[in-house]
Amino acid sequence: MTPIINAGMVLSDRHYGGVNSPEHGVGKIAQTLAEGLEKAGSQIQYQARVKKFSLNKGKLLVYN
């Protein structure tokens, strides 16, 4: 179960030829994204199943 951000990096590398990884590895992208979301007031629930999601006045609402 590869996180989608990591899978995207691998796919891009293979498609465009060559290995282009960010400093500190591709996991740093997901970590930085999570940190930014939390600073903006989001709560991240890892390994949670999402049953439904919707937008309400520009806010993403997720229901597990």
Secondary structure, DSSP 8 states (H G I E B T S, - for coil): ---HHHHHHHHHHHHHSS----TT-THHHHHHHHHHHHHTT----TT----EEEEETTEEEEE-
